[in-house]
Amino acid sequence: MQPDDPFPLENVPSPVRHAMLEVFKGRRPSVHEVAQIPDSYWLATPAIGRKLLQTIRAISDAPRSETDLPSLPQLTDAELLDRLESLREELRFIQATLKARIRKAPRNRDGFQRHGGRGSRSGNLSGEPWTQKRPEGLAL
C-alpha cells in the first residue's frame, strides 16, 4: 500500500470508521494522512482505544512493498463494486454537507451571500455594504 492510497476504512470497525470520517470532515483520508495523526490525538477520540489504535497503525505503518504494481488489477469485480458504492456514499455525504452549509449562509435582498453576519469583524448587521472607515486625520 502506497502513502497516497486511500486508507482502507472497510478494514476497521464501524466506530473507528465514523471517528476517522469525522476527523477528516467526511472525506476518505490517505494512508499518509492517517499516519501523520499522533497517537495521543487518536487516543483522545472517544471511539478509539489502544487496541483500535493498533489496528489503525498496522494499516498506516505497514511496510511498503516495492513489488506493488498499481497498474495491475488486484480487486475482484465484487470488491470494485463495493469500493464504488463506498465512494458514492462518501460523495453523497459531502454533497449533503455542502448543500446544508449553503442553505445556512445568510443572504441579502439580491440573493447574494452577505459577509457581515455573525462572527464577522465588521459588526455591520444592517445589511448595508461594508465599508472600511479610515481613522480621522490619516491621509492615504
C-alpha positions in Angstrom: 0.0 0.0 0.0 1.4 3.4 -1.0 1.2 6.5 1.2 -1.1 8.3 -1.3 -3.6 5.3 -1.4 -6.9 5.9 0.3 -7.0 4.5 3.8 -9.0 1.2 3.7 -11.8 2.3 6.0 -13.6 -1.0 5.3 -10.8 -2.8 7.2 -11.5 -1.1 10.5 -14.5 -1.4 12.8 -17.5 0.9 12.3 -16.9 3.2 15.3 -13.3 3.8 14.1 -14.5 4.4 10.5 -17.0 7.0 11.8 -14.4 8.6 14.0 -12.0 8.9 11.1 -14.6 10.4 8.8 -15.4 12.9 11.5 -11.7 13.8 11.9 -11.3 14.3 8.2 -14.6 16.1 7.7 -16.4 13.3 5.8 -13.7 12.6 3.3 -11.7 9.4 3.0 -8.1 10.2 4.1 -4.9 8.8 2.5 -2.8 6.3 4.4 -0.1 9.0 4.8 -2.7 11.5 6.3 -3.8 8.8 8.9 -0.1 8.0 9.7 0.5 11.7 10.4 -2.1 11.9 13.2 -0.3 11.4 16.6 -1.3 8.5 18.8 -2.3 11.0 21.6 -4.9 12.5 19.3 -6.4 9.2 18.3 -6.5 8.1 22.0 -8.3 11.3 22.9 -11.1 10.3 20.4 -13.9 8.6 22.3 -14.3 5.7 19.8 -10.6 4.8 19.7 -8.7 2.9 22.4 -5.3 1.3 22.4 -6.4 -1.9 20.6 -8.2 0.0 17.8 -5.2 2.3 17.6 -3.0 -0.7 17.0 -5.4 -1.7 14.1 -5.0 1.8 12.6 -1.2 1.7 12.9 -1.0 -1.8 11.5 -2.6 -0.4 8.3 -1.0 3.0 8.1 2.5 1.9 9.2 2.6 -1.2 7.0 5.9 -1.6 5.1 5.6 -0.5 1.5 6.5 -3.3 -0.9 8.5 -2.3 -3.9 6.8 -5.1 -5.8 3.4 -3.4 -5.5 2.3 -2.6 -9.1 -0.6 -0.2 -9.0 -1.3 -0.8 -12.7 -2.2 -4.4 -12.2 -5.8 -5.1 -11.2 -5.8 -6.5 -7.6 -9.5 -6.4 -6.8 -12.3 -8.7 -7.9 -15.4 -7.2 -9.7 -17.4 -7.6 -6.5 -14.7 -5.7 -4.5 -14.5 -3.0 -7.1 -18.3 -2.6 -6.9 -18.2 -2.4 -3.1 -15.5 0.3 -3.4 -17.5 2.2 -6.0 -20.6 2.2 -3.7 -18.4 3.3 -0.8 -17.1 6.2 -2.8 -20.7 7.1 -3.9 -21.8 7.2 -0.3 -18.9 9.4 0.6 -19.8 11.7 -2.3 -23.4 11.9 -1.3 -22.3 12.8 2.3 -20.1 15.6 1.0 -22.8 16.9 -1.3 -25.4 17.0 1.6 -22.9 18.7 3.8 -22.2 21.4 1.2 -25.9 21.9 0.5 -26.6 22.3 4.2 -23.8 24.9 4.5 -25.1 26.8 1.5 -28.6 26.9 2.9 -27.4 28.2 6.3 -25.3 31.0 4.7 -27.1 34.4 5.2 -28.2 36.1 2.0 -29.2 39.7 1.3 -32.1 41.0 -0.7 -30.4 40.5 -4.0 -29.8 36.8 -3.3 -26.0 37.2 -2.7 -24.3 35.9 0.4 -23.7 38.6 3.0 -20.2 38.9 4.6 -21.3 40.8 7.6 -23.1 38.1 9.5 -22.5 36.7 13.0 -18.8 36.5 13.9 -17.6 38.9 11.3 -15.2 41.7 12.2 -17.4 44.4 10.6 -20.2 44.4 13.1 -22.5 45.5 10.3 -25.8 43.8 10.9 -27.9 46.3 9.0 -27.4 44.5 5.6 -25.7 47.6 4.1 -22.5 47.0 2.2 -19.4 47.1 4.5 -17.1 50.0 4.0 -13.7 50.4 5.7 -13.6 53.5 7.8 -10.3 55.4 7.9 -9.1 56.9 11.3 -9.6 60.6 11.5 -6.6 62.7 10.3 -5.0 59.8 8.4 -4.2 60.7 4.8 -3.9 57.9 2.4 
